[in-house]
Amino acid sequence: MEHADPAQFGTKKPPFGRWLIEQATRDDAIGELAQFAKADRGFPKDGALKDAWARLNSSQPESHLYAAMEDAELDWLAL
């Protein structure tokens, strides 16, 4: 038996860093985090989620960006 929409299983998730930077136009905390990441020349654009967390921790941003990172992680994992 075939799934009603088999194409949804064939898409590859973008790297977390790229996905996050694409969220820079959002009008919420994830958008603010994305702008922070976009402005950071050392942010791992093609890196994995763990790389983004490591960079965020080393940058020591304002505390609300940690909550935004948790929200972004959930959004990305839901892709």
N, CA, C and O atoms as a GROMACS GRO file, in nm:
protein
  316
    1MET      N    1   0.084  -0.117   0.000
    1MET     CA    2   0.000   0.000   0.000
    1MET      C    3   0.089   0.124   0.000
    1MET      O    4   0.187   0.130   0.075
    2GLU      N    5   0.055   0.220  -0.083
    2GLU     CA    6   0.134   0.343  -0.096
    2GLU      C    7   0.070   0.456  -0.016
    2GLU      O    8  -0.052   0.468  -0.008
    3HIS      N    9   0.155   0.538   0.042
    3HIS     CA   10   0.109   0.655   0.118
    3HIS      C   11   0.044   0.754   0.022
    3HIS      O   12   0.081   0.761  -0.095
    4ALA      N   13  -0.052   0.831   0.071
    4ALA     CA   14  -0.124   0.928  -0.012
    4ALA      C   15  -0.031   1.034  -0.072
    4ALA      O   16  -0.057   1.082  -0.182
    5ASP      N   17   0.074   1.070  -0.002
    5ASP     CA   18   0.169   1.171  -0.051
    5ASP      C   19   0.311   1.123  -0.027
    5ASP      O   20   0.377   1.171   0.065
    6PRO      N   21   0.360   1.028  -0.108
    6PRO     CA   22   0.495   0.975  -0.085
    6PRO      C   23   0.606   1.078  -0.105
    6PRO      O   24   0.717   1.057  -0.056
    7ALA      N   25   0.578   1.188  -0.176
    7ALA     CA   26   0.681   1.289  -0.200
    7ALA      C   27   0.727   1.356  -0.072
    7ALA      O   28   0.840   1.404  -0.063
    8GLN      N   29   0.640   1.361   0.029
    8GLN     CA   30   0.678   1.428   0.154
    8GLN      C   31   0.789   1.356   0.227
    8GLN      O   32   0.856   1.415   0.312
    9PHE      N   33   0.811   1.230   0.195
    9PHE     CA   34   0.917   1.154   0.263
    9PHE      C   35   1.050   1.161   0.190
    9PHE      O   36   1.152   1.117   0.243
   10GLY      N   37   1.051   1.216   0.070
   10GLY     CA   38   1.172   1.221  -0.010
   10GLY      C   39   1.249   1.351   0.004
   10GLY      O   40   1.360   1.362  -0.048
   11THR      N   41   1.194   1.448   0.074
   11THR     CA   42   1.263   1.576   0.086
   11THR      C   43   1.368   1.570   0.197
   11THR      O   44   1.346   1.512   0.303
   12LYS      N   45   1.480   1.631   0.168
   12LYS     CA   46   1.588   1.634   0.265
   12LYS      C   47   1.582   1.765   0.343
   12LYS      O   48   1.562   1.872   0.285
   13LYS      N   49   1.597   1.755   0.471
   13LYS     CA   50   1.594   1.871   0.559
   13LYS      C   51   1.720   1.956   0.534
   13LYS      O   52   1.830   1.901   0.524
   14PRO      N   53   1.705   2.090   0.524
   14PRO     CA   54   1.822   2.175   0.505
   14PRO      C   55   1.907   2.176   0.633
   14PRO      O   56   1.856   2.146   0.741
   15PRO      N   57   2.035   2.210   0.621
   15PRO     CA   58   2.116   2.223   0.742
   15PRO      C   59   2.052   2.326   0.835
   15PRO      O   60   1.994   2.424   0.790
   16PHE      N   61   2.062   2.301   0.965
   16PHE     CA   62   1.996   2.390   1.061
   16PHE      C   63   2.039   2.534   1.043
   16PHE      O   64   1.955   2.624   1.046
   17GLY      N   65   2.168   2.558   1.025
   17GLY     CA   66   2.218   2.696   1.011
   17GLY      C   67   2.154   2.768   0.893
   17GLY      O   68   2.114   2.884   0.906
   18ARG      N   69   2.145   2.702   0.780
   18ARG     CA   70   2.083   2.763   0.661
   18ARG      C   71   1.936   2.791   0.686
   18ARG      O   72   1.885   2.898   0.655
   19TRP      N   73   1.868   2.692   0.744
   19TRP     CA   74   1.726   2.709   0.773
   19TRP      C   75   1.705   2.828   0.866
   19TRP      O   76   1.616   2.910   0.843
   20LEU      N   77   1.786   2.837   0.971
   20LEU     CA   78   1.770   2.944   1.068
   20LEU      C   79   1.788   3.080   1.002
   20LEU      O   80   1.707   3.170   1.025
   21ILE      N   81   1.890   3.098   0.924
   21ILE     CA   82   1.916   3.226   0.859
   21ILE      C   83   1.801   3.266   0.767
   21ILE      O   84   1.771   3.384   0.752
   22GLU      N   85   1.737   3.167   0.705
   22GLU     CA   86   1.622   3.196   0.619
   22GLU      C   87   1.502   3.247   0.699
   22GLU      O   88   1.408   3.300   0.641
   23GLN      N   89   1.506   3.232   0.829
   23GLN     CA   90   1.395   3.277   0.914
   23GLN      C   91   1.410   3.423   0.957
   23GLN      O   92   1.331   3.472   1.038
   24ALA      N   93   1.509   3.493   0.904
   24ALA     CA   94   1.540   3.630   0.948
   24ALA      C   95   1.426   3.729   0.925
   24ALA      O   96   1.424   3.835   0.987
   25THR      N   97   1.333   3.698   0.838
   25THR     CA   98   1.222   3.790   0.813
   25THR      C   99   1.104   3.767   0.906
   25THR      O  100   1.006   3.841   0.902
   26ARG      N  101   1.113   3.665   0.989
   26ARG     CA  102   1.004   3.639   1.085
   26ARG      C  103   0.996   3.751   1.187
   26ARG      O  104   1.096   3.813   1.223
   27ASP      N  105   0.874   3.776   1.233
   27ASP     CA  106   0.852   3.882   1.331
   27ASP      C  107   0.828   3.820   1.469
   27ASP      O  108   0.724   3.841   1.531
   28ASP      N  109   0.927   3.744   1.514
   28ASP     CA  110   0.919   3.680   1.645
   28ASP      C  111   1.059   3.657   1.697
   28ASP      O  112   1.156   3.704   1.638
   29ALA      N  113   1.071   3.586   1.806
   29ALA     CA  114   1.202   3.562   1.867
   29ALA      C  115   1.294   3.480   1.776
   29ALA      O  116   1.415   3.500   1.775
   30ILE      N  117   1.236   3.387   1.700
   30ILE     CA  118   1.318   3.308   1.608
   30ILE      C  119   1.375   3.399   1.499
   30ILE      O  120   1.490   3.382   1.457
   31GLY      N  121   1.297   3.496   1.454
   31GLY     CA  122   1.346   3.592   1.357
   31GLY      C  123   1.461   3.675   1.413
   31GLY      O  124   1.558   3.703   1.343
   32GLU      N  125   1.449   3.713   1.539
   32GLU     CA  126   1.557   3.788   1.604
   32GLU      C  127   1.683   3.702   1.615
   32GLU      O  128   1.794   3.750   1.591
   33LEU      N  129   1.666   3.576   1.651
   33LEU     CA  130   1.779   3.483   1.658
   33LEU      C  131   1.842   3.466   1.520
   33LEU      O  132   1.964   3.461   1.507
   34ALA      N  133   1.758   3.457   1.418
   34ALA     CA  134   1.808   3.441   1.281
   34ALA      C  135   1.890   3.563   1.239
   34ALA      O  136   1.993   3.549   1.172
   35GLN      N  137   1.845   3.681   1.276
   35GLN     CA  138   1.921   3.802   1.245
   35GLN      C  139   2.055   3.803   1.318
   35GLN      O  140   2.156   3.845   1.262
   36PHE      N  141   2.054   3.756   1.442
   36PHE     CA  142   2.178   3.744   1.520
   36PHE      C  143   2.275   3.648   1.449
   36PHE      O  144   2.394   3.678   1.435
   37ALA      N  145   2.222   3.533   1.405
   37ALA     CA  146   2.305   3.433   1.336
   37ALA      C  147   2.356   3.486   1.203
   37ALA      O  148   2.472   3.463   1.166
   38LYS      N  149   2.271   3.556   1.132
   38LYS     CA  150   2.308   3.611   1.001
   38LYS      C  151   2.421   3.713   1.013
   38LYS      O  152   2.508   3.720   0.927
   39ALA      N  153   2.419   3.790   1.120
   39ALA     CA  154   2.521   3.893   1.142
   39ALA      C  155   2.653   3.835   1.195
   39ALA      O  156   2.756   3.901   1.189
   40ASP      N  157   2.648   3.713   1.247
   40ASP     CA  158   2.767   3.649   1.305
   40ASP      C  159   2.846   3.579   1.194
   40ASP      O  160   2.802   3.477   1.142
   41ARG      N  161   2.960   3.635   1.160
   41ARG     CA  162   3.042   3.578   1.051
   41ARG      C  163   3.089   3.437   1.081
   41ARG      O  164   3.120   3.361   0.989
   42GLY      N  165   3.096   3.400   1.208
   42GLY     CA  166   3.142   3.267   1.246
   42GLY      C  167   3.031   3.166   1.265
   42GLY      O  168   3.057   3.051   1.300
   43PHE      N  169   2.907   3.207   1.242
   43PHE     CA  170   2.796   3.114   1.261
   43PHE      C  171   2.805   3.001   1.159
   43PHE      O  172   2.829   3.027   1.041
   44PRO      N  173   2.787   2.876   1.203
   44PRO     CA  174   2.802   2.761   1.112
   44PRO      C  175   2.682   2.746   1.018
   44PRO      O  176   2.590   2.669   1.046
   45LYS      N  177   2.684   2.818   0.908
   45LYS     CA  178   2.572   2.820   0.816
   45LYS      C  179   2.538   2.681   0.761
   45LYS      O  180   2.421   2.650   0.740
   46ASP      N  181   2.637   2.600   0.738
   46ASP     CA  182   2.613   2.464   0.689
   46ASP      C  183   2.632   2.360   0.799
   46ASP      O  184   2.643   2.241   0.772
   47GLY      N  185   2.635   2.408   0.921
   47GLY     CA  186   2.658   2.318   1.034
   47GLY      C  187   2.532   2.252   1.084
   47GLY      O  188   2.420   2.288   1.047
   48ALA      N  189   2.554   2.156   1.169
   48ALA     CA  190   2.445   2.081   1.231
   48ALA      C  191   2.389   2.162   1.348
   48ALA      O  192   2.445   2.264   1.389
   49LEU      N  193   2.281   2.114   1.400
   49LEU     CA  194   2.217   2.178   1.515
   49LEU      C  195   2.314   2.193   1.632
   49LEU      O  196   2.319   2.298   1.696
   50LYS      N  197   2.391   2.088   1.660
   50LYS     CA  198   2.485   2.095   1.772
   50LYS      C  199   2.591   2.203   1.749
   50LYS      O  200   2.638   2.264   1.844
   51ASP      N  201   2.628   2.226   1.624
   51ASP     CA  202   2.726   2.331   1.592
   51ASP      C  203   2.668   2.469   1.619
   51ASP      O  204   2.737   2.558   1.668
   52ALA      N  205   2.540   2.486   1.586
   52ALA     CA  206   2.474   2.614   1.611
   52ALA      C  207   2.463   2.640   1.761
   52ALA      O  208   2.485   2.752   1.807
   53TRP      N  209   2.430   2.535   1.837
   53TRP     CA  210   2.424   2.550   1.983
   53TRP      C  211   2.561   2.588   2.040
   53TRP      O  212   2.571   2.674   2.127
   54ALA      N  213   2.666   2.524   1.990
   54ALA     CA  214   2.801   2.553   2.038
   54ALA      C  215   2.838   2.698   2.009
   54ALA      O  216   2.897   2.766   2.093
   55ARG      N  217   2.803   2.746   1.890
   55ARG     CA  218   2.835   2.884   1.854
   55ARG      C  219   2.755   2.982   1.940
   55ARG      O  220   2.808   3.083   1.987
   56LEU      N  221   2.628   2.951   1.962
   56LEU     CA  222   2.545   3.037   2.046
   56LEU      C  223   2.603   3.045   2.186
   56LEU      O  224   2.613   3.154   2.244
   57ASN      N  225   2.641   2.931   2.242
   57ASN     CA  226   2.699   2.930   2.376
   57ASN      C  227   2.829   3.009   2.383
   57ASN      O  228   2.855   3.077   2.482
   58SER      N  229   2.911   3.001   2.279
   58SER     CA  230   3.038   3.073   2.281
   58SER      C  231   3.019   3.224   2.260
   58SER      O  232   3.104   3.304   2.299
   59SER      N  233   2.907   3.262   2.200
   59SER     CA  234   2.879   3.403   2.174
   59SER      C  235   2.820   3.474   2.295
   59SER      O  236   2.825   3.597   2.303
   60GLN      N  237   2.766   3.398   2.387
   60GLN     CA  238   2.703   3.451   2.508
   60GLN      C  239   2.606   3.565   2.477
   60GLN      O  240   2.626   3.678   2.522
   61PRO      N  241   2.500   3.535   2.401
   61PRO     CA  242   2.401   3.638   2.368
   61PRO      C  243   2.308   3.667   2.486
   61PRO      O  244   2.322   3.609   2.593
   62GLU      N  245   2.215   3.757   2.465
   62GLU     CA  246   2.114   3.785   2.566
   62GLU      C  247   2.037   3.657   2.594
   62GLU      O  248   2.020   3.573   2.506
   63SER      N  249   1.991   3.642   2.716
   63SER     CA  250   1.932   3.515   2.760
   63SER      C  251   1.807   3.475   2.682
   63SER      O  252   1.782   3.356   2.666
   64HIS      N  253   1.729   3.570   2.634
   64HIS     CA  254   1.608   3.534   2.562
   64HIS      C  255   1.636   3.462   2.430
   64HIS      O  256   1.548   3.394   2.376
   65LEU      N  257   1.758   3.477   2.377
   65LEU     CA  258   1.791   3.408   2.253
   65LEU      C  259   1.809   3.257   2.275
   65LEU      O  260   1.796   3.179   2.180
   66TYR      N  261   1.838   3.216   2.398
   66TYR     CA  262   1.845   3.072   2.426
   66TYR      C  263   1.706   3.008   2.412
   66TYR      O  264   1.693   2.899   2.357
   67ALA      N  265   1.605   3.077   2.463
   67ALA     CA  266   1.467   3.027   2.448
   67ALA      C  267   1.427   3.025   2.301
   67ALA      O  268   1.359   2.933   2.257
   68ALA      N  269   1.470   3.126   2.226
   68ALA     CA  270   1.441   3.130   2.082
   68ALA      C  271   1.509   3.014   2.011
   68ALA      O  272   1.453   2.957   1.918
   69MET      N  273   1.629   2.980   2.055
   69MET     CA  274   1.701   2.867   1.994
   69MET      C  275   1.626   2.738   2.021
   69MET      O  276   1.618   2.652   1.932
   70GLU      N  277   1.572   2.721   2.139
   70GLU     CA  278   1.494   2.601   2.169
   70GLU      C  279   1.370   2.594   2.080
   70GLU      O  280   1.335   2.488   2.030
   71ASP      N  281   1.304   2.708   2.060
   71ASP     CA  282   1.187   2.712   1.972
   71ASP      C  283   1.226   2.683   1.827
   71ASP      O  284   1.155   2.610   1.757
   72ALA      N  285   1.338   2.739   1.783
   72ALA     CA  286   1.386   2.716   1.646
   72ALA      C  287   1.420   2.569   1.626
   72ALA      O  288   1.391   2.511   1.521
   73GLU      N  289   1.480   2.509   1.726
   73GLU     CA  290   1.512   2.366   1.718
   73GLU      C  291   1.386   2.284   1.696
   73GLU      O  292   1.384   2.194   1.611
   74LEU      N  293   1.282   2.313   1.772
   74LEU     CA  294   1.156   2.240   1.757
   74LEU      C  295   1.094   2.260   1.620
   74LEU      O  296   1.044   2.166   1.559
   75ASP      N  297   1.096   2.385   1.570
   75ASP     CA  298   1.042   2.413   1.437
   75ASP      C  299   1.118   2.336   1.329
   75ASP      O  300   1.058   2.278   1.239
   76TRP      N  301   1.250   2.336   1.339
   76TRP     CA  302   1.334   2.270   1.239
   76TRP      C  303   1.315   2.118   1.245
   76TRP      O  304   1.307   2.052   1.141
   77LEU      N  305   1.307   2.064   1.366
   77LEU     CA  306   1.287   1.919   1.379
   77LEU      C  307   1.152   1.876   1.323
   77LEU      O  308   1.137   1.762   1.279
   78ALA      N  309   1.055   1.966   1.324
   78ALA     CA  310   0.921   1.934   1.273
   78ALA      C  311   0.914   1.934   1.120
   78ALA      O  312   0.813   1.893   1.063
   79LEU      N  313   1.018   1.980   1.054
   79LEU     CA  314   1.018   1.983   0.906
   79LEU      C  315   1.004   1.843   0.849
   79LEU      O  316   1.002   1.826   0.727
   0.00000   0.00000   0.00000
